[in-house]
Each structure stands twice: as C-alpha cells, then as structure tokens.
Amino acid sequence: MSDYKARIQIDPAIMAGKPVIRGTRIPVDRILAELGHGVGETELLVMYPRLTAEDIRAAQLYAAAILSNQEVLAH
C-alpha cells in the first residue's frame, strides 16, 4: 500500500487549500463524491486521465484518517 501522504497536497494557492491529488487540481472530495454516487474506479480513471488507481486509494485513506482523528496532514 502506498503512503497516501505522498499523494495528497494541501496548498492555499491550489483550489483554495482544499486537499487535492498532488500535481493536479483534482480535489479529494470530488473523488469521494463520485465514488459515493456509484462511479467506479475505471470510470473515474477515464473521467480524470491524470488520476491513478493509487490516487483513488490515497483519497479514501486520507478521508478515513481525517474521520478517525488519528492522523491529519499539516497545512
């Protein structure tokens, strides 16, 4: 399993500081919302060609860490 911290970026200059996939302007919440609406991984990868399967998993792991209050990326 890859380290999700290496794939998630929080920068006030990018998308007003929303967590995004590093090197893109794809917000983590967009990925999670699409998954929640039933969009599958394959479809997400077509919708966002710069996205990888590892990025999708990183978004899920980041959300789980935030919700569990175990670990939070520094801003």
Biopython code that builds the backbone (N, CA, C, O; Angstrom):
import numpy as np
from Bio.PDB.StructureBuilder import StructureBuilder

atoms = [
    (1, "MET", "N", (0.857, -1.183, 0.000)),
    (1, "MET", "CA", (0.000, 0.000, 0.000)),
    (1, "MET", "C", (0.896, 1.237, 0.000)),
    (1, "MET", "O", (1.848, 1.333, 0.775)),
    (2, "SER", "N", (0.576, 2.168, -0.873)),
    (2, "SER", "CA", (1.386, 3.377, -0.933)),
    (2, "SER", "C", (1.019, 4.334, 0.203)),
    (2, "SER", "O", (-0.060, 4.244, 0.789)),
    (3, "ASP", "N", (1.925, 5.234, 0.493)),
    (3, "ASP", "CA", (1.706, 6.229, 1.531)),
    (3, "ASP", "C", (0.810, 7.331, 0.967)),
    (3, "ASP", "O", (1.216, 8.053, 0.056)),
    (4, "TYR", "N", (-0.382, 7.461, 1.493)),
    (4, "TYR", "CA", (-1.321, 8.442, 0.958)),
    (4, "TYR", "C", (-0.806, 9.869, 1.119)),
    (4, "TYR", "O", (-1.166, 10.740, 0.327)),
    (5, "LYS", "N", (0.017, 10.125, 2.111)),
    (5, "LYS", "CA", (0.522, 11.482, 2.342)),
    (5, "LYS", "C", (1.345, 11.988, 1.164)),
    (5, "LYS", "O", (1.380, 13.191, 0.902)),
    (6, "ALA", "N", (1.994, 11.093, 0.466)),
    (6, "ALA", "CA", (2.796, 11.493, -0.691)),
    (6, "ALA", "C", (1.919, 11.872, -1.876)),
    (6, "ALA", "O", (2.398, 12.505, -2.816)),
    (7, "ARG", "N", (0.659, 11.501, -1.849)),
    (7, "ARG", "CA", (-0.236, 11.744, -2.977)),
    (7, "ARG", "C", (-1.230, 12.878, -2.749)),
    (7, "ARG", "O", (-1.849, 13.359, -3.699)),
    (8, "ILE", "N", (-1.386, 13.305, -1.509)),
    (8, "ILE", "CA", (-2.346, 14.354, -1.181)),
    (8, "ILE", "C", (-1.583, 15.645, -0.899)),
    (8, "ILE", "O", (-0.569, 15.639, -0.202)),
    (9, "GLN", "N", (-2.078, 16.741, -1.444)),
    (9, "GLN", "CA", (-1.435, 18.037, -1.265)),
    (9, "GLN", "C", (-2.452, 19.047, -0.750)),
    (9, "GLN", "O", (-3.591, 19.089, -1.215)),
    (10, "ILE", "N", (-2.030, 19.854, 0.210)),
    (10, "ILE", "CA", (-2.841, 20.958, 0.716)),
    (10, "ILE", "C", (-1.996, 22.214, 0.571)),
    (10, "ILE", "O", (-0.970, 22.372, 1.234)),
    (11, "ASP", "N", (-2.444, 23.102, -0.305)),
    (11, "ASP", "CA", (-1.699, 24.323, -0.599)),
    (11, "ASP", "C", (-2.711, 25.442, -0.790)),
    (11, "ASP", "O", (-3.573, 25.342, -1.662)),
    (12, "PRO", "N", (-2.628, 26.509, 0.006)),
    (12, "PRO", "CA", (-3.589, 27.602, -0.118)),
    (12, "PRO", "C", (-3.672, 28.188, -1.531)),
    (12, "PRO", "O", (-4.690, 28.777, -1.895)),
    (13, "ALA", "N", (-2.614, 28.033, -2.327)),
    (13, "ALA", "CA", (-2.600, 28.566, -3.687)),
    (13, "ALA", "C", (-3.291, 27.644, -4.693)),
    (13, "ALA", "O", (-3.488, 28.026, -5.847)),
    (14, "ILE", "N", (-3.655, 26.454, -4.270)),
    (14, "ILE", "CA", (-4.304, 25.491, -5.171)),
    (14, "ILE", "C", (-5.683, 25.159, -4.618)),
    (14, "ILE", "O", (-5.804, 24.650, -3.504)),
    (15, "MET", "N", (-6.713, 25.444, -5.388)),
    (15, "MET", "CA", (-8.102, 25.141, -5.022)),
    (15, "MET", "C", (-8.448, 25.651, -3.619)),
    (15, "MET", "O", (-9.148, 24.986, -2.857)),
    (16, "ALA", "N", (-7.944, 26.839, -3.299)),
    (16, "ALA", "CA", (-8.226, 27.499, -2.016)),
    (16, "ALA", "C", (-7.857, 26.638, -0.805)),
    (16, "ALA", "O", (-8.480, 26.741, 0.252)),
    (17, "GLY", "N", (-6.846, 25.795, -0.968)),
    (17, "GLY", "CA", (-6.364, 24.991, 0.142)),
    (17, "GLY", "C", (-7.092, 23.679, 0.361)),
    (17, "GLY", "O", (-6.830, 22.981, 1.340)),
    (18, "LYS", "N", (-8.017, 23.330, -0.549)),
    (18, "LYS", "CA", (-8.682, 22.028, -0.423)),
    (18, "LYS", "C", (-7.657, 20.921, -0.688)),
    (18, "LYS", "O", (-6.757, 21.104, -1.508)),
    (19, "PRO", "N", (-7.777, 19.795, -0.020)),
    (19, "PRO", "CA", (-6.880, 18.675, -0.326)),
    (19, "PRO", "C", (-7.106, 18.207, -1.768)),
    (19, "PRO", "O", (-8.238, 17.958, -2.185)),
    (20, "VAL", "N", (-6.020, 18.095, -2.506)),
    (20, "VAL", "CA", (-6.075, 17.643, -3.898)),
    (20, "VAL", "C", (-5.057, 16.531, -4.105)),
    (20, "VAL", "O", (-4.173, 16.309, -3.277)),
    (21, "ILE", "N", (-5.203, 15.841, -5.222)),
    (21, "ILE", "CA", (-4.186, 14.875, -5.613)),
    (21, "ILE", "C", (-2.974, 15.678, -6.086)),
    (21, "ILE", "O", (-3.082, 16.545, -6.953)),
    (22, "ARG", "N", (-1.833, 15.373, -5.503)),
    (22, "ARG", "CA", (-0.606, 16.120, -5.796)),
    (22, "ARG", "C", (-0.367, 16.198, -7.306)),
    (22, "ARG", "O", (-0.505, 15.210, -8.028)),
    (23, "GLY", "N", (-0.004, 17.399, -7.757)),
    (23, "GLY", "CA", (0.297, 17.606, -9.167)),
    (23, "GLY", "C", (-0.931, 17.813, -10.036)),
    (23, "GLY", "O", (-0.821, 17.938, -11.256)),
    (24, "THR", "N", (-2.105, 17.849, -9.408)),
    (24, "THR", "CA", (-3.350, 18.063, -10.149)),
    (24, "THR", "C", (-4.184, 19.104, -9.412)),
    (24, "THR", "O", (-3.793, 19.604, -8.357)),
    (25, "ARG", "N", (-5.318, 19.413, -9.975)),
    (25, "ARG", "CA", (-6.311, 20.249, -9.300)),
    (25, "ARG", "C", (-7.559, 19.408, -9.021)),
    (25, "ARG", "O", (-8.668, 19.937, -8.940)),
    (26, "ILE", "N", (-7.369, 18.100, -8.875)),
    (26, "ILE", "CA", (-8.484, 17.186, -8.604)),
    (26, "ILE", "C", (-8.664, 17.087, -7.095)),
    (26, "ILE", "O", (-7.823, 16.506, -6.410)),
    (27, "PRO", "N", (-9.762, 17.655, -6.565)),
    (27, "PRO", "CA", (-9.979, 17.623, -5.116)),
    (27, "PRO", "C", (-10.320, 16.220, -4.608)),
    (27, "PRO", "O", (-11.012, 15.447, -5.271)),
    (28, "VAL", "N", (-9.821, 15.925, -3.431)),
    (28, "VAL", "CA", (-10.123, 14.645, -2.785)),
    (28, "VAL", "C", (-11.632, 14.477, -2.619)),
    (28, "VAL", "O", (-12.164, 13.389, -2.842)),
    (29, "ASP", "N", (-12.323, 15.550, -2.230)),
    (29, "ASP", "CA", (-13.769, 15.414, -2.017)),
    (29, "ASP", "C", (-14.508, 15.088, -3.303)),
    (29, "ASP", "O", (-15.550, 14.435, -3.251)),
    (30, "ARG", "N", (-14.002, 15.522, -4.465)),
    (30, "ARG", "CA", (-14.632, 15.196, -5.749)),
    (30, "ARG", "C", (-14.519, 13.700, -6.012)),
    (30, "ARG", "O", (-15.481, 13.062, -6.441)),
    (31, "ILE", "N", (-13.347, 13.151, -5.752)),
    (31, "ILE", "CA", (-13.142, 11.706, -5.941)),
    (31, "ILE", "C", (-14.088, 10.928, -5.039)),
    (31, "ILE", "O", (-14.745, 9.988, -5.483)),
    (32, "LEU", "N", (-14.154, 11.322, -3.771)),
    (32, "LEU", "CA", (-15.012, 10.610, -2.825)),
    (32, "LEU", "C", (-16.488, 10.757, -3.181)),
    (32, "LEU", "O", (-17.255, 9.804, -3.042)),
    (33, "ALA", "N", (-16.889, 11.931, -3.635)),
    (33, "ALA", "CA", (-18.287, 12.133, -4.033)),
    (33, "ALA", "C", (-18.639, 11.256, -5.227)),
    (33, "ALA", "O", (-19.701, 10.634, -5.254)),
    (34, "GLU", "N", (-17.757, 11.205, -6.202)),
    (34, "GLU", "CA", (-18.017, 10.358, -7.383)),
    (34, "GLU", "C", (-18.147, 8.893, -6.962)),
    (34, "GLU", "O", (-19.057, 8.198, -7.414)),
    (35, "LEU", "N", (-17.251, 8.427, -6.108)),
    (35, "LEU", "CA", (-17.345, 7.044, -5.626)),
    (35, "LEU", "C", (-18.655, 6.825, -4.884)),
    (35, "LEU", "O", (-19.302, 5.792, -5.052)),
    (36, "GLY", "N", (-19.043, 7.790, -4.069)),
    (36, "GLY", "CA", (-20.279, 7.697, -3.309)),
    (36, "GLY", "C", (-21.517, 7.662, -4.185)),
    (36, "GLY", "O", (-22.542, 7.099, -3.802)),
    (37, "HIS", "N", (-21.421, 8.268, -5.366)),
    (37, "HIS", "CA", (-22.544, 8.267, -6.307)),
    (37, "HIS", "C", (-22.517, 7.048, -7.225)),
    (37, "HIS", "O", (-23.299, 6.956, -8.171)),
    (38, "GLY", "N", (-21.622, 6.122, -6.940)),
    (38, "GLY", "CA", (-21.606, 4.875, -7.694)),
    (38, "GLY", "C", (-20.690, 4.850, -8.900)),
    (38, "GLY", "O", (-20.684, 3.874, -9.650)),
    (39, "VAL", "N", (-19.920, 5.900, -9.101)),
    (39, "VAL", "CA", (-18.959, 5.897, -10.200)),
    (39, "VAL", "C", (-17.834, 4.942, -9.822)),
    (39, "VAL", "O", (-17.274, 5.039, -8.731)),
    (40, "GLY", "N", (-17.508, 4.035, -10.708)),
    (40, "GLY", "CA", (-16.473, 3.052, -10.427)),
    (40, "GLY", "C", (-15.077, 3.578, -10.703)),
    (40, "GLY", "O", (-14.901, 4.615, -11.343)),
    (41, "GLU", "N", (-14.094, 2.847, -10.212)),
    (41, "GLU", "CA", (-12.705, 3.253, -10.379)),
    (41, "GLU", "C", (-12.342, 3.425, -11.850)),
    (41, "GLU", "O", (-11.712, 4.415, -12.223)),
    (42, "THR", "N", (-12.733, 2.475, -12.682)),
    (42, "THR", "CA", (-12.404, 2.548, -14.103)),
    (42, "THR", "C", (-12.987, 3.803, -14.737)),
    (42, "THR", "O", (-12.316, 4.475, -15.519)),
    (43, "GLU", "N", (-14.221, 4.117, -14.406)),
    (43, "GLU", "CA", (-14.862, 5.310, -14.954)),
    (43, "GLU", "C", (-14.168, 6.581, -14.456)),
    (43, "GLU", "O", (-13.991, 7.532, -15.219)),
    (44, "LEU", "N", (-13.778, 6.598, -13.187)),
    (44, "LEU", "CA", (-13.047, 7.750, -12.651)),
    (44, "LEU", "C", (-11.731, 7.966, -13.401)),
    (44, "LEU", "O", (-11.351, 9.099, -13.695)),
    (45, "LEU", "N", (-11.053, 6.879, -13.701)),
    (45, "LEU", "CA", (-9.778, 6.981, -14.404)),
    (45, "LEU", "C", (-9.966, 7.516, -15.817)),
    (45, "LEU", "O", (-9.075, 8.173, -16.354)),
    (46, "VAL", "N", (-11.119, 7.240, -16.425)),
    (46, "VAL", "CA", (-11.428, 7.792, -17.747)),
    (46, "VAL", "C", (-11.810, 9.268, -17.624)),
    (46, "VAL", "O", (-11.393, 10.093, -18.437)),
    (47, "MET", "N", (-12.600, 9.591, -16.609)),
    (47, "MET", "CA", (-13.035, 10.971, -16.393)),
    (47, "MET", "C", (-11.861, 11.898, -16.092)),
    (47, "MET", "O", (-11.837, 13.049, -16.528)),
    (48, "TYR", "N", (-10.901, 11.388, -15.351)),
    (48, "TYR", "CA", (-9.736, 12.166, -14.918)),
    (48, "TYR", "C", (-8.471, 11.426, -15.334)),
    (48, "TYR", "O", (-7.907, 10.678, -14.536)),
    (49, "PRO", "N", (-8.016, 11.621, -16.568)),
    (49, "PRO", "CA", (-6.869, 10.847, -17.089)),
    (49, "PRO", "C", (-5.580, 10.975, -16.281)),
    (49, "PRO", "O", (-4.733, 10.084, -16.341)),
    (50, "ARG", "N", (-5.410, 12.062, -15.527)),
    (50, "ARG", "CA", (-4.193, 12.220, -14.723)),
    (50, "ARG", "C", (-4.270, 11.444, -13.408)),
    (50, "ARG", "O", (-3.271, 11.314, -12.702)),
    (51, "LEU", "N", (-5.437, 10.940, -13.088)),
    (51, "LEU", "CA", (-5.661, 10.192, -11.853)),
    (51, "LEU", "C", (-5.179, 8.752, -12.024)),
    (51, "LEU", "O", (-5.262, 8.188, -13.115)),
    (52, "THR", "N", (-4.678, 8.164, -10.941)),
    (52, "THR", "CA", (-4.287, 6.748, -10.953)),
    (52, "THR", "C", (-5.109, 5.992, -9.908)),
    (52, "THR", "O", (-5.738, 6.595, -9.038)),
    (53, "ALA", "N", (-5.091, 4.693, -10.008)),
    (53, "ALA", "CA", (-5.784, 3.866, -9.010)),
    (53, "ALA", "C", (-5.214, 4.135, -7.621)),
    (53, "ALA", "O", (-5.957, 4.139, -6.639)),
    (54, "GLU", "N", (-3.909, 4.358, -7.528)),
    (54, "GLU", "CA", (-3.271, 4.651, -6.244)),
    (54, "GLU", "C", (-3.759, 5.984, -5.684)),
    (54, "GLU", "O", (-3.892, 6.133, -4.470)),
    (55, "ASP", "N", (-4.027, 6.953, -6.560)),
    (55, "ASP", "CA", (-4.574, 8.240, -6.121)),
    (55, "ASP", "C", (-5.960, 8.063, -5.509)),
    (55, "ASP", "O", (-6.281, 8.689, -4.499)),
    (56, "ILE", "N", (-6.768, 7.224, -6.112)),
    (56, "ILE", "CA", (-8.119, 6.974, -5.600)),
    (56, "ILE", "C", (-8.031, 6.359, -4.207)),
    (56, "ILE", "O", (-8.744, 6.778, -3.294)),
    (57, "ARG", "N", (-7.166, 5.376, -4.045)),
    (57, "ARG", "CA", (-6.987, 4.759, -2.730)),
    (57, "ARG", "C", (-6.439, 5.760, -1.717)),
    (57, "ARG", "O", (-6.832, 5.745, -0.550)),
    (58, "ALA", "N", (-5.534, 6.627, -2.163)),
    (58, "ALA", "CA", (-4.982, 7.646, -1.265)),
    (58, "ALA", "C", (-6.084, 8.580, -0.781)),
    (58, "ALA", "O", (-6.105, 8.955, 0.391)),
    (59, "ALA", "N", (-6.997, 8.959, -1.665)),
    (59, "ALA", "CA", (-8.113, 9.827, -1.272)),
    (59, "ALA", "C", (-8.974, 9.142, -0.218)),
    (59, "ALA", "O", (-9.401, 9.781, 0.744)),
    (60, "GLN", "N", (-9.229, 7.861, -0.390)),
    (60, "GLN", "CA", (-10.034, 7.115, 0.575)),
    (60, "GLN", "C", (-9.307, 7.004, 1.916)),
    (60, "GLN", "O", (-9.918, 7.182, 2.970)),
    (61, "LEU", "N", (-8.018, 6.714, 1.879)),
    (61, "LEU", "CA", (-7.240, 6.592, 3.114)),
    (61, "LEU", "C", (-7.132, 7.929, 3.833)),
    (61, "LEU", "O", (-7.181, 7.982, 5.062)),
    (62, "TYR", "N", (-6.985, 9.010, 3.073)),
    (62, "TYR", "CA", (-6.932, 10.339, 3.667)),
    (62, "TYR", "C", (-8.241, 10.637, 4.395)),
    (62, "TYR", "O", (-8.231, 11.104, 5.534)),
    (63, "ALA", "N", (-9.357, 10.368, 3.742)),
    (63, "ALA", "CA", (-10.661, 10.611, 4.368)),
    (63, "ALA", "C", (-10.822, 9.765, 5.626)),
    (63, "ALA", "O", (-11.322, 10.257, 6.638)),
    (64, "ALA", "N", (-10.412, 8.518, 5.579)),
    (64, "ALA", "CA", (-10.515, 7.651, 6.743)),
    (64, "ALA", "C", (-9.666, 8.193, 7.897)),
    (64, "ALA", "O", (-10.095, 8.165, 9.050)),
    (65, "ALA", "N", (-8.466, 8.684, 7.585)),
    (65, "ALA", "CA", (-7.590, 9.230, 8.627)),
    (65, "ALA", "C", (-8.209, 10.479, 9.246)),
    (65, "ALA", "O", (-8.169, 10.652, 10.464)),
    (66, "ILE", "N", (-8.776, 11.340, 8.425)),
    (66, "ILE", "CA", (-9.412, 12.559, 8.932)),
    (66, "ILE", "C", (-10.588, 12.198, 9.836)),
    (66, "ILE", "O", (-10.738, 12.752, 10.925)),
    (67, "LEU", "N", (-11.404, 11.282, 9.382)),
    (67, "LEU", "CA", (-12.592, 10.910, 10.156)),
    (67, "LEU", "C", (-12.256, 10.196, 11.452)),
    (67, "LEU", "O", (-12.999, 10.292, 12.428)),
    (68, "SER", "N", (-11.149, 9.485, 11.466)),
    (68, "SER", "CA", (-10.779, 8.762, 12.687)),
    (68, "SER", "C", (-9.979, 9.631, 13.643)),
    (68, "SER", "O", (-9.703, 9.220, 14.770)),
    (69, "ASN", "N", (-9.603, 10.832, 13.204)),
    (69, "ASN", "CA", (-8.799, 11.743, 14.007)),
    (69, "ASN", "C", (-7.470, 11.140, 14.431)),
    (69, "ASN", "O", (-6.864, 11.579, 15.409)),
    (70, "GLN", "N", (-7.022, 10.139, 13.696)),
    (70, "GLN", "CA", (-5.735, 9.534, 14.043)),
    (70, "GLN", "C", (-4.574, 10.323, 13.476)),
    (70, "GLN", "O", (-3.538, 10.464, 14.125)),
    (71, "GLU", "N", (-4.738, 10.832, 12.280)),
    (71, "GLU", "CA", (-3.642, 11.493, 11.600)),
    (71, "GLU", "C", (-4.194, 12.547, 10.666)),
    (71, "GLU", "O", (-5.160, 12.296, 9.946)),
    (72, "VAL", "N", (-3.591, 13.720, 10.670)),
    (72, "VAL", "CA", (-4.017, 14.799, 9.789)),
    (72, "VAL", "C", (-2.782, 15.397, 9.138)),
    (72, "VAL", "O", (-1.776, 15.629, 9.808)),
    (73, "LEU", "N", (-2.852, 15.646, 7.848)),
    (73, "LEU", "CA", (-1.730, 16.289, 7.157)),
    (73, "LEU", "C", (-1.620, 17.736, 7.651)),
    (73, "LEU", "O", (-2.628, 18.414, 7.855)),
    (74, "ALA", "N", (-0.411, 18.182, 7.832)),
    (74, "ALA", "CA", (-0.205, 19.576, 8.221)),
    (74, "ALA", "C", (-0.537, 20.483, 7.052)),
    (74, "ALA", "O", (-0.317, 20.125, 5.895)),
    (75, "HIS", "N", (-1.057, 21.637, 7.351)),
    (75, "HIS", "CA", (-1.414, 22.588, 6.276)),
    (75, "HIS", "C", (-0.241, 23.417, 5.916)),
    (75, "HIS", "O", (-0.336, 24.273, 5.036)),
]
sb = StructureBuilder()
sb.init_structure("model")
sb.init_model(0)
sb.init_chain("A")
sb.init_seg("    ")
for serial, (resi, resn, name, xyz) in enumerate(atoms, 1):
    if name == "N":
        sb.init_residue(resn, " ", resi, " ")
    sb.init_atom(name, np.array(xyz, "f"), 0.0, 1.0, " ", f" {name:<3s}", serial, name[0])
structure = sb.get_structure()
